[in-house]
């Protein structure tokens, strides 16, 4: 089964037992369908040829289609025939000779070198009867279904002579067609089989007999009619003054009228234009460069085949003119191509001395990315070679297999080449450095970094001994060593080696070169790891510019560099740009390397990372799993790329709410890292951090903290002080401490990280923003909301300078600021931020997204806070509907759906629809119980809300059961002194009070107070609240002295430590007043009520209910003292305020009227007495 079929879960049914023993012939005889793919030339339907087909013309490619449709719906209209028309036209290559003259050409991959070298190489190939037989066999196979060509092949076999090669070629029969096609795609394998004919053809240019015709003039102008698309014509115009190559044997005529006659024939396609090549030839070109064919001599109405140009002839494009409705392209033959080839050979031999032409030609194909062609060529050369250096052939085969990621085979060839070079009689230590270096690169690709370092250091030592200090080979070794330091995350050392290598290369080449481009990519990757993404992109773009000059038709180096750029853009959260760049790389890879499965694997990983960044976690997981499946087949089980993929999958699983799966993948990766890369402490620390994050999500905080601290120890011993990864680990530690309620320690950890980031990593402003947001979250947990908002605003300012205004990270920050303002009850401001966030998200996610659901939820919170319950309910229901529509099936998605149900229940509870609220909370709990562990925090939240709904219905026993379940879980998850446990103790005590179980309630309150005073003595606000709760319970038991004592303790704490909590101070004054009144200490009670009123009128003048309550309490205590006149005055003030701020039929006005009437009766009684 093909691997892609397996990946797509396709299966082949089992072969019936009756058919299993059939041979191939028998299978073909009984088969209903014989699918095939073949390129054929279909003649016009008007002809009687057996190949004719109506409505078709020219070369066609039969492509796979639905077989069932093909055999059941015939005949079909032409437009549904599943045939694709091809345009197999001659490609013209242009070359800038001025640019080439100033460059080192050693890594150039121009066709100008290929065609000129081919002429030399093919003439050196074997030429005998065996070569002829090989050609005849190929032609028979190629034209097995073409009777006409088979007859010609037979005729060729028995009648062909070398002196008739021109006539056979110009017949445009099978040799012409096969050679033309093979040259077009530079199919060296097929050209080698056709060498018997090609050698004769090229030798005919050298033979003097063909060129003895004396022309009347010293120079000769010839013509050739061609058809050009408008795009091709524009290409000619753009390249005026440059050299061009025809990529084949070009024919022409000395008769201008003949060429014009051909050009003026009607051109049906409107996008084609008629043109004539006007070529001026010097007399010296008559030798070796062109042949006078003698066909139709002196006949002005003959074909355009009077003259044949050699394969390696280059032309100079002078200018283009338009005459007589025809474009005239004026050219001259040129020897500049020969000079450029000479320079290419010299530059190549400067790097490796005494390379033969055969090896140079094979390495040219290798550099062009024609790995299969080059491999077959070198394998043939290895068999046939006598005087040719076999060590360099084996080395070249090793390099090809290395590039094809066939590392075991590559190493075999490298070892053979090295052994051959180190034979005692002809020891070549200088050349052996190249082999050692390449073995090091194979080991590097295999992830064997320490072994690779040993080979590179050996190569560098030899090179420093045999080459000058500024030679490119020394730069290559330095770059290779830098690569190892880079993957080991020793950025400073890597950067030093890359800079030294670059300095040597720039001096050595003194112009742009492939080696310089490779060095720029390495430096760019260093900047990427330093999070200096702009510089990283800049270096990659400079490298791409060089690569595209050297590889105009695409190359693996371009594709890999583009993928690096996609990764950098992804890290900058520029997802659309990343996808566009990746698609460019993908198109190039599919065209030039369609069956490279490792490239496919890395592409899947790249696009998976982009999907993860976009929040498409399910797609990211599938892509990474496919990548892992492929990669496992091609690299050893402990390779660093596999560990990276395993970690990526673990991260995605954790995000999807599957911590057990996540930790399993992380631990698999860690085991491989500790086994195969024990010295790479940075990578092991990374694994510990990832495991710590999963443990933290499981609320296993102590284990999480242990892993993060272990990571920190490793990083501090491995990295230089202030490394960015140390800062990230400090933030991880801060996150865990915050979740443990250790906010001061958490804040300290985050602030230490901030100092590092600001000092040592100034380039990645987004990381600084993230740190500031982390600090803000801790301050939020400490109830320091103003400070928290200030930090978020600072983070937002940084983001605004880093991202475009509609970036999703900005929307997230708007959400967070809005939530803090909501907590401060600044609802209008909060709503403004949330709506800004929603606007950005709607632009980015027109079809909806889970982040939009979150923002809708936050808007619901604000409306709930404003007591606009119907509107809040509408937004919560929108949230729930959107989450259901998105329809994801991962646990994290289901928990969000559960929380949306819980929010609906919260509003219904506030609307006193307690039974409906209870039902929604129970639905939410059912979902959570299905997808989460039984001791998860989310279970706790649902238990608390169900308990409160039950309390509202007076079902205190049931409510108590849910609170106790919540307490039991929290005692497992948190230390006994955690704030959440204190809150549960408070809630249980409140339920017990409703059950009038005051002593039990006091026990829970006292336990909560003891925890607070012991473990968080600075949490004055919480301690004061507990003291008031205990006091209120004692008051219910009529233990007024004890109750008064607790209230005064609470008052003292607030006045000293929380003086700004004026409302709470006012409440305590009021509580003390109530207790004193119960003790009939009216004067003292009056004094406390007056203090309460003074605070409310000064600081909370808009809170009319509290002021009215104060006035009435004062009226009551005055009435208790028989001060009816004064009591009546306070009642009148309360009534006037209620009339001012409430409607005339409001219940509170009725209450005031009743109190006022009673005060009047009391006043009359006092008068009568």
N, C-alpha and C positions, 0 to 999 in steps of 0.2 A: 504493500500500500504506500502511495506517496505520502510524505510527512504532512503536507498541507491537508490532504484528505483526512488523515488521522486527527489533526488539530481541529478540523471542522466537523468531527464526529460522524464522518461518512463511513459506511460499512459495505462490504461485499458479501452477498449471500453465499452460503456454502455451496460448492459445486456438487451437483447430484452424483451419486456413485456411478451411474451409467456413463457419465461424461468424463470422469476423472482420468480414464486410460487413453483418451483420444490423443493422437499426435497433432502437430500444428496443421498439417494438410487436412486432416479429417475435421478439425475444428473450423477451418475456413470453409470447407465444403458444406457444412450444416449451418453455419452462422447466418442469422437473418440480416445482419448489417456488418459491413467492414468499414469502420471509420478511418479516415486518413486526413492528413494535412499536407498539401503540396502546392507549390507555385507553378502555374502553367500559363501559357500564352494562348488565350482563346481568340480565335479568328472571328471575323464578322459572321453573323448569322446567314448572310447571303451566299457564303461559300458552302461547298459540299463536304468540307473536311469533317472528319469524325469528331474533331475537337470543337467544332463550332457550337455556339449557343446564342440564341436570339437575345438581342439587346445588350450584348457585351462586346467590349473591345479592349485590347491591350492586356498587360499583365494583371492577373487577379490572384488574390490569396483566399483559398478556401479555409474558413475558420470554423471552429466547433460550434454547433448549434444544437437545439433540442432534437434528439434523434427521432423521438416518437412523432413529433410534428413533421420532420423531414420525410418520413416514410408514409405518412397517412394523409398529408395535405398537398400532394403533388398533382398537377403542376401548380407553381406559385407565381405571383407577379414578380417582376424583376426587382422591385424595390424591397422585396422580402426574401431575396435569394440567399442571404447570409454571405454575400461575396463583397470583399473590400477592394476597391480599385487602388492599385499601387502606382507610384510614379518613380520608377527606377532610373533617374536621370543622372548624368555625369555631374559630379561635384567639382567645382573649381576652388582651389585653395590659394589664398593670398598670403604673402609674407612681406614684412617690413624689413628690407635688407639693411636699412640704416640702423634700426634698433638692434638687429642681430649682430651688426659689426661692433657694437659697444658692449655686448653681453658675453658672459661665460656661458657657453652653449652646452655644457656637459650634461645637463638634465633636461634640455629642450626635447620636446616630443613632436616636432614638426614633421608633416608628411614629406617635406622637401628632403629630409634626410632618409626617410624610409624608401622613397622611390629611387633615389640615387644609389643608395647602398644595395637595394634589391638587384639592380642591374649588375653590380659587381659580384654579389653573392651567388646569384643564379648561374652565372657563367662558371663558377668554381664547383658547381654541383656535378654529380655523376651524370655522364651522357653516354648511354649505350643502349643495347637492345632491351635490356631489362627495364630501363627508364621508359622506352617506347611502349613496351608491353603493359607497364603500370598505367600509362596514360590511356591506352586503348581500353583496358579493363574499366577504368573510371568512366570513360565516355559511354561505353556500352551500358553501364549501370545507370548513368545519369539520363540517357535517352532511351531507356528500355521500352517505352511505350510510343516512341516516335519512329515509324518505319522509314521515313525519308532520311532522317539523320543516321539511323542505323546503317543504311546503305552507304552513306557518305563515310561513316567511320570504317566500314569494311574496305571501301575504296582507298581511304587514307592508309590503312594498315598495309596494303599490298602495293600501292602506287606512289606513295609520298616520297619525295627526295628533298634534301635540305635546300637546294637551289630553287625550289618551288614554294618556299615558305610564305613569300609575300602574296602570291596568288591564292594560296589556301587561306591566308588570313583575311584577304580582302573579299573573299567569297561571302563573308559574313555568315559562314556556316558554324558548325559546332565549336571549333577552336576559338574563333572570334568571340562568340557569345560567352563561352565559359571563362576565357581569360579576362574579358571585359568585366564580367560580374565579380570574379575573384579579386581583381585589382581594385574594384570599387570598394569592397569591404576589407581589403588587405588580408585575404584568406591565404596565409602563407602555406598552410597544409595542402590546400588544393593547388596552389601555384607550384608547389614542389612536385606534385604528381604530374602537372602539365609541363614540367621543365624541359622535356625533350623537344617540344615545339617552341617554347619561349626562348630557349638557348639559341636555336636556329634563327629565330626572329631578331634577337639582339645582335647576334654575330653578323647578320646581314648588313647592319649599319657600319660594321667595321670593314666588311669586305669591299675592296676597291672596285670590283666588277660592277657592283650596283650603282656606283657614283661616277662612272667614267663619262657620263653624258656631260658635255661642256655647255654651260649656259652662256648666252651672248653677253650678258652683263656681269659685272663683278658681284653685284648684290641682286637679290631676288625678293620680290614681294608676292606673298601667297595669301589666299583667302579661304575662309571657312564660314558657311552659313550656320547659324545656331538660333534656337528659340529660347527666349529667356522670360521668366516671370518678371513682373514689375519689381518684386523684391530683389531678384538676382541682378537686374539692371542697376538698381540703386546700390547694390553691393559693389558692382564694378565702378560706379561713379565715386563711391567712398574711398576706393583703394587705388585711385590714380597715382602713378609714380612708384607703385610697389611691384614686387615679383609675383608671378602666379605659376601654378603647376596644373596640368590638365588631368592628372591622376589616371593616365592611360596613354595608349598610342593614338595620337591625334592625326587625322588625315586632313588634307587641304588641296586646293587647286591653284595654279598660277593664273587662272582666268577669272577676272573680277566679274564679268558678265555671267559666268556660270554660277558663282556664289550668289549674285543678285537674283538670278532666276529661281534658285532654291529658296531664298529668303522671302520672295514675294508670293510664294504659294500661300493660299489662304490659311490663316491661323484661326481655327474655330474658337478655342477658349479666349475669352475677352481679356483675361489677365496675363496673356502672353504677348510678347512683342518680337518682331523680326530684328535680327542683328547679324552683322558680319564681322568676323575677326580678320583684321588686316595685319598680316605679320611680315615684318621686314627681316630678311635673313641675310647674314653676312656670308661671304664665300667660304670662310673657314667652317661654317656650320654644315656645309655640304658633306663634310667628312664626319662620320660617327653620329651626328645629330639628326640627320634627315636622309631620306631615300627618295630618289625619283623612281616611282613605281613603273613608269612606262605604259600604264594603262590608258588607252584612248588618247595617245599623245597628239597634241596640237588640235584636239577636238574641243571647241569652246562650249559644246553642249553635252560634255561627258559628265560623269559623277564628280564628286569632290574628293577623289582618291588618287590623284596624280602624285601626291607627295605624302609621305608618312614620316611623322616625327617620332624620335626615340622616346622611350618611357621617361627618361630622366631630364628631358629638356625643360629649362625654365625660361619664362618670358617676362619681359619688362612691360608693364602696362603704361603706355605713354599718355593717351588721352582718349576721350569719347566724343564723337560728333554725330549730328543727325543730318543725313543727306538723303534725298529721294525717298523719303518716308521709311528709311532704314537707319538703324543705329550702327555707326561704324566704330568699332573698338580697335584702336590702333596700338599695336604691340611690336616689340622687336625681340628676337632671340637673345639670350643673355648668358654669359659665363659666370655671373655672380653667384648662381646656385652652387657651382663647383667650389668657389672660394669659401662660401658659407659652410659647405660640407667639410672642407679641409679644416676650417676653424673648429667645427664640432668634434672632429676626430682628435685634433690636437688638445682641446680642452678636456676631452674624456681621458686621454692618455696622460695628461698632467696629474690626474687623480689616481689612475692605475696604469703603471708603465707597461708598455709593450703588449697591450691588448690587441688581439688579431681583429681583422675586419669582421670575421664571422661572429666573434663574441660581441663586438660593438653593436652589430645589427640585432642580435638576439636580445641584448640589454635595452636597445631602443624600444623593441616591442614590449619588454617588461615595463619600462618607464611609461609607455603609452597606456598601460593598464590592460594590455592584451595578454593576460597571464596564460590562458590555455594555448594560444598560438605560440607564445614564447617557450612554454614548457615542451610542447611537441618538437619545436625546432631544436632546442638544446638536447632533448633526449635522442633525437636523430643524429645530432652533431656528436654526441658522446659515443655513439656506436660507430660512426663513420670517421671520427677524427683520427688523424695520425700525428701530424706535426702540431696540431692545434693544442693549446694548453688545457689539459683535461681538468686541472685543479680549478681554473676559472669557470669551466663549464659546470662542474659539480657545485661550485659556489653559487652560480647563477640559478641552478635548479633549486638549491636550498633557499635562495631568496624568494623564488616564485612560490614555493610551498609555504614559506613563512608568511608571505602576503595573503595566501589562500587559507591561512590559519591551520595548516596541516603541519603542526609543529614537530611531531615525531619524525616525519619524513624529512622535514627541513633540517632537523638536527643530524640525521643520518648523512645527508649530502654535505653539510658543513664539516662534519667529522672526517668524512672521506677526503674532502678538499684540504683540510688542515693536515691530515696524515701525509698526503701526497707532498704538500709544501715542506714538511718537516723531515723528509727522507734525508739521511746523512749526506748523500752524494750531491744533492741539489737543495740544500736547506735555504728556505726563503723567509727569514724571520720578519723582514720588513712587510712582505705581503700577508704574512700570517696574522698580523694585527687586524686586518679587515675581517678575517674569518672569526677571530676571537670576539671582535666587536659584534658581529652578526649573531654569534651564538649567545652572547649576552642579551641581545634584543629578543631572541626566541625565549630565553629563560624569563625575561621581563614580561613577555606576553603571556607566559604560562603562570605568572604570579610568583615565580621563584626569585625573589628580589635579592636575597643575600648571595646566591650563586651568580646571579646576573652582575651584581656589583663586582664580584671577584674577576669575572671575565673582562668587564669594562676597564677595571683598573690595570689588568695585565696588558690590554690593548693600548691604553694610554701610556703606560711605561715604555712600550716598544716604540710608539709613535713619537714620543718626546725624544727618544734616542736617535731615530732615523729621519725625522722630518724637522724642518725649521719650526720655530715656536709659533709662527703665524699661519701654519698650514691648516687647510680645512679638515683634514683627518683628525687633528688634535681637537678642533672645535666639535667634531662629531662625537668623540669620546666624552668631552665635557658635557655636551648636551645629554648624552645617554645617562651619565652619572646623575645629572640634574633631574632627569625623569624619575629615577629611583628615589631620590630624596623627596620629590614632589608627591609620589604615591604614598611615601612613608609619612607624609604631612610634616616634613621638615622644610618648611617654605623658605626660610632664610637661606639655608644651605643651597637649596634648589635654585633660588633666584640668583645667587652668586655665580653658580656654575653656568646658568643660562646667559647671564650678562657677559661673562668672560667668553663664552662660545660665540655670542653675537658679535662682540668686538672683533674677534678673529675673522669671522665670516665676512663682515662688512669690509674689512681691510683686504681680505684675500680676493673677493669677487669684485669689489668696487662698483657693484651694480646690483639690481634685484636678482635673486636666485632662489630656487626651490629650497635649498638648505637654509637660507635666511628666513623664508616663510615658515618652515618647520620650527625654527627657533622662536619666531614671533608667536606661534601658536602655544608653545610651551610657556613662554613668559605670560601670555594671556591667561593660561590656566592657573598660573601662580597668582595673578591678580584676582582671578575668580575665587580662589580659596581665601584670599585676603578680603573678599567681599567688595573689592573695588571693581564693580561690574562695568562701569563705563570704560575704564582703561582696558579691561579684559576684552570687551567688544571691539574697542579700537584696534588692538593688536590682531584680533582675529580677522577684522575687515581688511587690514593691511596684508595679511597673509593670503586672503581670498583673492585680492587684486593680483598678486604674483602668480598664484596657482592658475588663475583663469588665463593669464598670458601664456603660461607653459602648457596648460591643458585646455585648449579652447573648446574641446568637445566633451568635457567632463572627465572626472577622475575621482577615485576613492578618497584622495586627500581633500578634495573640495567638499565632498559629501560629509566626511567626518568633521571637517571644520564648521560646516553649516550646522551640523547637529550640536557641536559645542556651543555655537551661538544661540541655538534654540534653548539649550539648557540654561545659559546665562540669562536670557530674556525671561524664561520661566521663573528663575530665582528673583527676578525683578518684578514678578507678578504681571509681566506684559504678555499675557497668554495668547492673544490674537497674533501678535508679531512672532511669538515663538512657533505657533502652528504654521504660519506662512513660511518661515525659514525652514522648518522641518519638512514641509511638503516639497520645497525645492530640492532638499537633500534626497528625499524619497524618490522623486521623479528621476533624478540622476542615477541613483542606485539601481532602480528597476530597469533602467535602460542599459546600463553597463555591467551590472552584476546581479542579474535576475535570480540566480540560484544560490546566493551567499546567505546561508541560513543564520550565521552569526550576526551579520548586518541586520537581518530581519529581527533577530532577538533584541539587539540594541535599539532598533527603531521602536519596537513595541514598548520597551522600557521608557524611552524618551517621551513618547506620546502618553504613556501611562502617568509619568510624572506631571505632565501638563494637565491631564485630567484631574489628578489629585489636587493640584493647585487651584483648579476651578471648582473644586468641591464635588466632582463627579466620582465619588469613591467606588461605586460598584464597577464602573467602566475601568477605573484605574486598577482595581484588583484583578479583573479579568485579563487586562493587557499584561500585567506583571506576571501572572500565572502562566500565560502563554509564553512569555519571554523566558521564564524559568524552565519550562518544559523543553524548549528548543536548546537553550544553553547547556543544559545537563548532558546533551548528546555530544557536545563538541569540546568541552573543557573538563579538566580533572575535578573531582568532587570537592576539593578544598579551595578552588580558585577564588580570588578576592572578589571577582565580579559576581560569583554565585552568592557569597555572603552578603554583598550589597543588595542583591535582589531579595534574598530572604528577609533582610531587615526592612526593605521597602514594603514587602507584603505584610510583615508584622505591624508596621506603622499604620497601614490601611485597615487592617483588621481591628486595631485598637480604636481607630476613628469610627469604625462601623459598630462599635459596641460589642466586640467579640474578644475580650481580653485574654481568655484562655488560648484561643488560636494565635493571638498576637504574641503572647509570651512563648508559645511553642516555637514559632518561627525565629524569634530573637535568640532563643537558647540554642536552636540548631546552628544558627550563624555564629554565635559565640563559641560553641564547641569547635567549629571548624577554624575559627580565628586563633583560638588557644592552641590547637593542634599544629596548624600549618604556619601561622604567623605570630609566634609567641613574643617576638621582639617588637612587633608593631603595637606598642602600648596605647597609642592614640586611638587606633581602631577598636581595641578591646574596651577602652574607656567609653567610646561611642556606644558599644553594645550594652555596657552597664547602664549608661544613661537611658537608653531606649527601654530596657527592662524596668528601670526605676519609674519611668513614665507610666508604663502599664500597671505596675504595682500601685502607683498612686491613684490611677483611675479605679482600682479595686478597693481603694481606701485602706490598703496595707501600707500605712505611712512609715512605720519603722523600717520595714524591709526596703521600701522605696528610698528612704533616706540613706540607708546603708549602701545601696548600689550607687547612688549619686556621690556619696562621699568617697567611695572606692574609686569612682571615675575621676574625681578631683585629685586624689593622691597620685594616680597614674599620670594625669595630664600635667601636674606641676613638676613631676620628675622628667617628663618627656619634652614638653613645650618650653620655649623661652617665656620669661615672666610677662604676663599681660596678654597672652595669646587669646584670641577671640573665643575659642572653644572652652577655655577656662571660665570666661565670663558667662557663657551659656550654661555651664554646669552649676555655677553659683546661682543663676536664676532658677534652675531646676530645684536646687536645695531650698531656695526661697519659696517656691511654690508649695513644696511639701510642708515646710514649717508653717506657712499660712493656713494650709488645710488642717494642721494640727492646732490652730489657734495661737501659735507662737509668733505673734505679729511683729514684735520688736526684733526678734532674731531674723525673721523673714525679710523685714525692711533693711536690716543691716546687710544681709546677703545680696539683695538686689542693688543696694547703693554701692557696694564694692564692685559689683559687675558693671554698673554704670560708669564708674571711674575708669575701669579698664577699657570699656568700649570707646569712651570719649577720647582717651589718650592714645590707645594702640590701634583702634579701628575706626578712624574718622570718616572712611569712605561710605560705609553702609549706614546711612542715616535712618533707614527703616528699622535697623536693629536697635538703635537708640530710642526710636519711637516705641518699639515693643517693650523695651525695658521700662520706659516711663509709664506705660500702661500697666505693667506689672506692679510698679510702686503704687500707682493709683488704686489698683484692686486691693492691695494690703491696707492702704489708708481708708478705703471704703469699709473694709471689715472692721477697722478700728473706729468706725463712725466719724471719721475726720473728713466729712464730705467736701468741705470747701477746699481743703488741700488736695483731695482726690481729683476734684474737677480741674484744679489748676494744673496738675500733672497731665491730665488728659488733654487739656488745651495745648500744653507744650508739645505733646505727642502729635496732636492734630496739625500744629504749625509745621512740624517737620514733614509730616505726610503731604501736606499741601505743596511743599517745595520739592518733594520727590515724585509725586504721582500726578496724573491728569485729574481734573476736578471730579470726574465721574468714576474714579477708581473705587472698587468694592471695599478696600481697606479703609478708605475714608468713611464709607457708609457704616462700617463696623464701629468706628470711633464715634460717629454721630450717635449711634445706638447707645454706646456706653455713657457718653455725656448726658444724653437724654434720660437714661436710667438714674443717674446720680441726681439730676435735677428733680426727677420724679420723687426720689426719696426725700428730697428737701421740700416737697409739696409745691415746687415751682412749676406748676402744671403747664402754663402757657409756654414757657421757655422749653420745657421738656418736649412738648408736642412739636415745636418748631424743629428741633433736632431730629426727632423720629420721622417727621415727614420729609426732611431732607434726605435721610437715609433711604426711605422708601422710594423716593424719586430716582435716586441713583440705581437702586436695585431693579426698578422697573425698566430702566434703560438697558441694563446689562442682562436681565432675565425676562424678556418679553413673554415667555411661556410659563413663567413662575419658577420659584426656587425656594428651598427650605429657609434661606436667609430672609426672604420676603415674609414668610410665615412668622419668623421671629419678630420682625419689625411690626407686623400687624398685632402680634401679641403684646408688644410693648405699648403700642397705642391704646390697646384695650386696658392695660394697667393704668395709664394716665386717666382715661375716662372713668375708670372705676374709682380712682382717687378723687376725681371731681364729683363723684356720686351720680354720674350720668350712666346709670346701670344699663338702661336699654341700649344705648350706643356701645357701651363696653361689651355687652353680650353679643351685639352684631359683629364686632371685630373679632371676638373670640371664636365665633362660629365661622367667620371667613378664614381664620387661621386653621381651624379643624378641617374645613372643606378643601383648602389648598393642600394640606398634608395628605389627605385621602386621595386627592386627584393625582398628586405626584407619585403615589402608589409604590414607594420603595418598601422592600420587605426586610431590611436589616434591623437589628434590635434598636439601634439609635433612632431610626425613623419611627419605629413603633412607640418608643418612649416619648418622642415629641407629640405623637398623636394622643398618647395617654395624658400628657400634661395639658394639651388643649382641652380635653374633656374636663380635667380638674379645674381649669380656669373658668370654664362655663359653670361648673358647680359652685365656684367661689362667688360669682355674681348672683346666682340663684339664692345662695345662702344669705347674701346681703339684702336680697329682695324678700326675705322671709319665706322663700319657697323651699322649706327645709327638706321635704321628702324628695323633691326633684334634685336638689343639690346633692343629697345623699346618694341617689342613683347614679349621677354622673361621677361622683368620687369613687363609687364601688366599681364602675366600668373601668375607670383609670387604674385602679388597683389590680384588677383582673389582668389587664394587659401587662402591667409591670411584673406581676408574679409569673407570667408566662415567659417573659424574655430576660428577666434579671435573676440574680442570685437572691436567695431568701433574706440575706442580711444586707441588702443594698440600701444606700441612703434614700433612693427614690421610693422604696417601700415605706420608709419612715415617714416621708412627707405625706403620702396618701393616708397612712394610718392616722396621722395627726388631723388631717382635714375631715376624715370620716368621723373621728371622735368629736370634733367640734359640731358637726351636723347633728350627731346623736344627742349631744348636750342641748342643742337648741330645741330638740323635741322632748327633752326631759328624760331621755333614756341614758341615765348616768352610769348604770352598771355596764352597759355595752360600750359606752364612751370610754370608761375606765380600762376596759379590756384592750382596746386599741391603743390607748396611751401607754399601757404597760408593755404591749408588744413593741411599740416604737422605742421605749426605754431599753428593753432587752437587746434590741439590735444595736442601738447607739453605744451601749456599754461594751459590746464586742468590738465596735469599730473605733472607739475613741478612748483615751485615758479617762479615768474616773473623775478627773477635775475639768473635763471639757465643758465649754459653755453650753453645747447642745444638751448635755445631760442635765445641767442646771435648769434649762428651759423645760425639759420633760418633767422634772420634779415639781416645778411650779405649776404646770398644767394639771398634773395628777392631784396636787393639793387643791386646786380650784374646783375640780370635780368632787373631791371629798367634802369640800365646804358646801357645795350644792346638795350633797347627801347628808349634810349636817353632822358629818364625822369630823368634828373640829380638832380633836386630839390627834387623829391620824394626819389630818391636813398640816397641823403644826409640826409634826415629825418630818414631813417632806420639806416644808419651808425651812426648818432649822438645818436639815441636811444640806439643802442648797446653799444656805447662808454660810455654813461651815466651809464648804468647798470654795466658795468665792473668797472668803476672808483668808483662807489658808493659801490658795494657789494663785489668786489674782487680787491681791489686797489693793492694787491701784485701780481696780474696776469700780470706781466709786458710784457710778450711776446704777449699775446692777445691784450693788450692795444696798443702796438706798431703797431701791424698789422692793427688794426682799424684806427689808426692815418694815416698810409700810405694809406689805402683805401679812407679815406676822402680826403687826399691830391690829390690822382690821379683823383678823381671826380672833385675837384675844378680846377685842371689843364685842364680837358676837357672843363670846362666852361671858361677857360683862366683867372681864378682868381689866377694869379701866386704868388702874395704876400702871400695870405692866404694858398695856396698850399705849398709854401716854409716853412711857419711857422709850419704847421702840420708835414712836413718831419723832420724839426729840432727837434721838440718835440719827435718824434719817435726815432731820432738818440740819443738824450740825454738819453732817458730811456734805450736804448740798451747798450750804452757805460758805463752807471753806473751800471745797474742791470743785464744785460745779455752780458757781454763782450765776452763770448765764442761764441756767435751767430754771428761769423764773416761774414758768407755769407749774413745774413740779413743786417748787417751793410754795407757791400759792396753794396748791392742793394739800400740802402737808399742814400749812396754817389752818386750812378749812377743816382737815381731819382732826387736828388738835382742838379746834373750836367745838366740833361735834362731841368729842369725848368729854371735854370740860362741861359742856351743857348737860350731858348725861349725868355728870357728877354734881350738877346744880351749881357749878362755879360760873355763874352767869357773867360776872364782870370780866373774868379772865377770857371766857369764851368770846365775849363781845370784842375784846382787844384783838384776838386772833382773826375774827371775822373781818374786822376793820383792815387789818394788814392784807388779808386776802383781797378785799375789794380794791385797796389802793394799788396793788400789783396789776390786777385785771384792768382797771381803768387806765393805768399809765402805759402798759405794754401790750394789752390785748383788747383795746377799745372796740374793735370790730367784732369781738366774740361776745355777742349780746347775751347768749344763754348763760355763760359763766357769771357775767356781771349781775344779771337778774337773780341767779341762784344766791349770790353773795348778799344782795339786798334783802331777799326773803329770809335768809338765815339770820341776818342782823335783826330783821323785824321780829322773828320768832323769839330770839333771846331777849330783846327789849320787852316783848309781851310777857315773857317769863318773869321779868322783873317788874311787871305791872306798869311799864312806861308806855302806856297806850298811845299817847300823842306822838312820841318819837317813832313807835312801831308803825303807826298809820302813815307817817311821812315816808318811811322806807317802802311801804306797800304801794303807796301812790307813785313813787318813782319807778317801781318795778312794773306797775300797770301801764304807766305812760310809755315806757320803753317797749313793752310788748305791743301796744297799740301802734307804735311808730314802725315797728319792724315786722309785724305779722299781719295777716289778713284778719278781717273783723270777726270771722267765724272760727279762728284758730283755737285749738284746745287750751293752749297756754293762757290766752286772754281770759277764758272762762275760769281757769284756776286762779288767776290774779284777782278777778272780780270776786271770787269766793273768799280768797284770803283778805281782800280789802273789806268785804262786807263783815267778815268775822272781826276784823280789827275795829270797825265802826261800832259793832255791838259791844266789844270789850271797852271801847272808849266811853260809850253811853253808860255802861255799868259803873265805870269809875266815877262818872259825874253824879250818878244817882246815889252812890254810896257816900 
